[in-house]
């Protein structure tokens, strides 16, 4: 029997079977005022346009505007994805910068397949940016400097280590944080062993502007090779 829209959730608060689709249909997307976007008046390179959109997102009060989804693959082709923080953009050469522990799953995946895709979505503005390209590790001294420039809390979290490994309890984590803080106090220049800065050199960058009536605008920047020195970007509108 089909579930009724009035069917109550289960005792544990999880929607009853069939209600998830009902909940989703009851919340159509893009029903809000959204900014315009003129794809005929954009920079020749995607980096400056991304910086402009990011600044608008920050100024508009978008929460966590630097959060991005990084997608990687295992050596056997199995995909993986997670949200992390964008650390910077090389606007001139088309590089998106992030950091990770090289010994974590994402670090090992990037070592096996040094290519990735990232996406940023700012719901308040109905804007999405997708980037694909080759990934390059920064020199060790660059990664160390980036780590030392982080907040105290960020450095302590980085020194805790163990990311993605099984953990017995949160008490274990709290003890590891206390120990990491002690080590950092004793040696303020300490750097997490696997901390690595990466740059995704874009080969393709797509800017997507949502529209209330589904007249979405998609603008694709593409260059023939992921060479950081190459600036021969082409721009193409895509069907929504």
N, C-alpha and C positions, 0 to 999 in steps of 0.2 A: 504494500500500500504506500502511496506517495506521502511524504511528510507534510504536515500542515504548517503554514507560516506561523500559526499560533501555538505550535507544539513547544512546550517548555524545554529548557536545557536540562541536561542530565544532572544528577546530584553533585557531580564534581565541577559543575560550571561550564563544561565543554558543550558546545552546541550539539543538539541531537542530529543524527544522520539526515542529510538533505537540507539542513538549515544554513550551511555555509554558503551554498550557491544563492540562497534567498538573501542572506546578509549582503553578499557582494552585489547582487542585482539592485538592491535597495540604495546603493551608494554609487551612482554613475560618476565617472571621472570628469575632471575639468569644468565642473559647475561652479565657476568663480571668475572674477575679473582677472584676466591674464595680460601680460605685456605684449606689445606687438614686436615683430621682427621683420626687417626688410633684408632679404638675402642678396639684394642687388647692391647694397651699400655696406660691405664688410671688408676687413683687412685682407691683404693678399695671403697672409699666413694665419693658421688657426690659433697660434699662441696668444696674440693680442686680443682676439675675440673671446677666448676663454677667460683671460684676465678681466675683461670688461664684464662678462656675465658673472664671474665670481664676485666682483666688487658690488654688482647690483644685488646679488643674493645676500651678501653680508649687510649691505645697507637696508635691505628689505626685512631684515630680522629672521632670515632662514636659519633654523637650528642646525648646528654642525655643518656648515656649508662646505667644509673641507673633507667630509666623509665621502669615500668612494668605494666602489666594489671592484676588487681586483680578481680577475679570473685567470687561472693557470691550468696546466694539464700535467698529469703524471707522465712518466716515460712511456707507459703503455697506452696513452691517449685518454685516460679517464679524466674528466673535467673536475675542477674544484673552484670555489669562490669564497670570498670573505670580505667584510667591510673593514677598511683601515683608513688612515689619515694621509691625505695628500700633503707632501712636505714642500713642494715648490714646483715651478714651471719655468723652463727655459723658453721664453716667448719667441726668441729669434730663431732658435734651432729646432723647436718642436719637441722638447723633452719634458715628460711628466715625472716628477721625482717622488719616491716613497722609500721607506726603510722597513727592514724586517730582520729577524734573526735567521741567519743562513742555515741553522740547524733545525729549523721548524719545517713542517710539511711544505709551506709555500717556498721557503728557501731552497729546499731540495728539489722541488719541482722546477724552479727557475734555473737551477744548475743543470738539470737534465734537459729541459726545453726552454732556452732563454728567449721566450716570447710570451706576450700576455695581452689581455684586453682589460681596460678599466672603464667604468662608467660612473658618472655623477648625476644625481637627480635632485632637483630643487623643487619639491611639490608645490610650494606656495606660488612659484612662478610658472609651473608647468613646463620646466625646461630640463632637458637631459643632454649630456655630452658623452659620446662614446669614443674611445681611443684604442687603436690596435697597433702593435709594432713589436720590434725587437727590444729586449731588455739587456742592459749593461750594468755591471757592478762598478761602483766607484772605487778608487784607490783606498787602501786601508786608512790612510791619514785623513781623508775626507769623511769617511764613516765615523772615525773617532771624534773628529771635530763636531760633527752633527750631533753625536750622542752627548758630548760635554756641553753643548749649547741648550740642551733640553732642561725643563724644569726639574727641581729636586725630586718631585713625585714621579716624573717620567723616568728619570735615571734609576731611581729605586726599583720601579716596576721592571725596567729592563734588566737589572742585575738579579732579580728574583729567578729568572730563567725557568726552564721546565715547561715552556708553552706547548700546549696540546698533548702533554703526557698525562697518563692517569694520575689522579690525586685522591688520597684517602679521605680527606676532610678539609674544610676551610681553616681549621686550626693549623694544619700543615702550612697553608699559604700564609697565614698571619705570622707564623714563626719565621718563614722564609723572608717576609718583608722586614721583620725586625732585624734579622741578620744582615740583609742587604743594606739597610740604613746604617747599621754599625760599620760595615765595611766601607761604605761611601764616606762616612764621617772621618774614618781613619785615613782614607785616601781619596780626596775630592776629585782627583783626575782619573779615577777608575772608569774603565769602559767595558761594557758587556762583551764577552769574547766573540760572539757570533753576530754582533750588530753590523749590519751592512746597509749602505745606501744604494739604491738602484735607480736607474733612469730608463723609462720606457720611451724609446725614440719612435715617435708616431710615424706610421705609414699612412694611416687613415684616421681622420677625426670627423665625426658627424655631430652637428648641432641640431637639436630637435626642439621645436617650440610648439607646445600644445595649443589647441583652440577649442572653444566651447562647442562648436558645430563640427568638430573632427576635421577641420581644414588645417591640419597640422602641417608645419613647414619643416622639411628635412634638408639640410645643406651639408654635403659631403666634401671635405677637403681630402685630396689624395696626392701622393707623390710617388714616382716610379720606383724608388728604392729607399730603404730606411737609413740612408746616409745622413748623419746629423748635419753635415755641411750643405746638404742639398736643399735648395729653397724653391724648386720648381713645382710648386703646389698648383693643382687644378681644383676648380670648384664646380660642383654639379648638384642641381636640385634632384631630389628623389621623390617618387610618388609616396604619399603617406600610407 
